[in-house]
């Protein structure tokens, strides 16, 4: 069976005649009968239109119910209150910022932060120099402690003093406090 096509422009008309193999210009009864696809498409469109109508009715009913419930008024009042509170808060913050600026507190705070940063940089540099000096002095200090420990172990004293001196010297050499 030949399926008729519905041309959308002139080029489709020429193509449709060629595809159907239609050489005559007279319409036949087969060409006048809509195809199954066209009927299904039309029925689908009718179903969509019916659903649009039904949903429109439901939407109207919903709007009426919401309006009658007072929910819209309550929502509008809530938005109004929230916007007024936001406005008042913004004004208070603006007034406070203006007062701080007029008193010079903002400038003083900025200056204090700048001075603190400079002091922190100076402190860091001092610590760096001190750490370097400790590193340079550590070998000398360590050697001095070892020599002192050796001297203390080598000096002749009483046995009690000698034992305590040996313990102290060993602790000093190891870098731990004597108990």
C-alpha positions in Angstrom: 0.0 0.0 0.0 1.2 3.5 -0.8 1.4 5.9 2.1 0.4 9.4 1.2 2.6 12.2 2.6 1.6 15.7 3.5 3.9 18.1 1.8 5.2 21.0 3.9 6.7 22.9 1.1 7.1 22.7 -2.7 10.2 20.6 -2.7 8.5 18.0 -0.6 5.6 17.9 -3.0 7.9 17.0 -5.9 9.7 14.4 -3.7 6.4 12.9 -2.6 5.2 12.4 -6.2 8.5 10.7 -7.1 8.5 8.4 -4.0 4.9 7.3 -4.6 5.5 6.8 -8.2 2.4 8.9 -8.9 2.5 10.1 -12.5 -1.1 11.2 -12.7 -2.4 14.4 -11.3 -5.8 12.9 -10.4 -6.4 11.9 -6.8 -7.4 8.4 -6.0 -9.5 7.1 -3.1 -6.3 5.7 -1.5 -4.7 9.1 -1.5 -7.8 10.6 0.4 -7.7 8.1 3.2 -5.4 9.1 6.1 -2.7 6.6 7.1 -2.6 4.8 10.4 0.4 7.0 11.5 -1.6 10.2 10.7 -4.6 8.9 12.7 -2.3 8.0 15.7 -0.7 11.4 15.5 -4.1 13.1 15.5 -5.3 11.0 18.4 -2.1 11.8 20.3 -2.7 15.6 19.8 -6.3 15.3 20.9 -5.1 13.4 24.1 -2.5 16.2 24.8 -5.2 18.9 24.3 -7.5 17.0 26.7 -4.8 16.7 29.4 -3.9 20.4 29.0 -7.6 21.3 29.6 -7.8 19.0 32.6 -4.5 20.4 34.1 -5.7 24.0 33.5 -8.9 23.2 35.5 -6.8 21.7 38.3 -4.5 24.7 38.3 -7.5 27.1 38.6 -8.9 25.1 41.5 -5.5 25.1 43.2 -5.1 28.9 42.8 -8.6 29.4 44.2 -7.9 27.1 47.2 -4.5 28.8 47.9 -6.1 32.2 47.8 -9.0 31.2 50.0 -6.7 29.6 52.5 -4.9 32.8 53.1 -1.5 31.2 52.3 -0.7 33.9 49.7 -1.4 36.7 52.2 0.7 35.1 54.8 3.5 34.5 52.3 3.4 38.2 51.2 3.4 39.3 54.9 6.4 37.1 55.6 8.3 38.6 52.6 7.4 42.1 53.7 8.6 41.5 57.3 11.8 39.8 56.1 12.6 42.7 53.8 11.9 45.3 56.5 14.2 43.4 58.9 16.9 43.2 56.3 16.6 46.9 55.6 16.8 47.8 59.3 19.8 45.6 59.8 21.6 47.1 56.8 20.9 50.6 58.2 22.3 49.7 61.6 25.4 48.2 60.1 25.8 51.3 57.9 25.4 53.6 61.0 27.9 51.5 63.0 30.5 51.6 60.1 30.0 55.3 59.7 30.5 55.9 63.5 33.7 53.8 63.5 35.0 55.7 60.5 34.2 59.1 62.1 35.9 58.1 65.3 38.9 57.0 63.4 38.7 53.5 64.7 39.1 52.0 61.3 42.2 54.0 60.6 43.7 53.2 64.0 42.9 49.5 63.5 44.6 49.5 60.2 47.7 51.3 61.6 47.8 48.9 64.5 47.7 45.9 62.1 50.5 47.4 60.1 52.6 48.0 63.1 51.9 44.5 64.4 53.0 43.0 61.1 56.2 45.0 61.2 56.9 44.0 64.7 56.3 40.3 63.8 58.7 40.6 60.9 61.4 42.1 63.2 60.8 39.4 65.8 61.1 36.7 63.1 64.4 38.2 62.0 65.7 38.3 65.6 64.7 34.7 66.1 66.4 33.7 62.8 69.7 35.5 63.9 69.5 33.9 67.4 69.0 30.5 65.9 72.0 30.9 63.6 74.1 32.1 66.5 73.0 29.1 68.6 73.9 26.8 65.7 77.3 28.4 65.5 77.9 28.4 69.2 76.6 24.9 69.8 79.8 23.1 68.8 81.8 25.3 71.2 79.4 24.8 74.0 79.3 21.0 73.5 83.0 20.8 73.5 83.2 22.9 76.7 80.8 20.6 78.5 82.8 17.5 77.4 86.0 19.0 78.7 84.4 19.9 82.0 83.0 16.5 82.4 86.4 14.9 81.8 88.0 17.2 84.3 85.4 16.4 86.9 85.9 12.7 86.5 89.6 13.0 86.7 89.8 15.0 89.9 90.6 13.0 93.1 87.9 13.5 95.8 86.0 11.3 98.2 84.2 8.3 96.8 80.7 9.8 97.4 81.6 13.0 95.7 83.4 11.2 93.0 80.3 9.0 92.2 78.0 12.1 92.1 80.6 13.9 90.0 80.8 11.0 87.5 77.0 11.0 87.2 76.8 14.7 86.7 79.6 14.6 84.2 78.0 11.8 82.2 74.7 13.7 82.2 76.4 16.8 81.0 78.2 14.9 78.2 74.9 13.3 77.1 73.0 16.6 77.3 70.5 15.3 79.9 69.9 16.8 83.3 71.4 14.9 86.3 68.9 13.3 88.6 
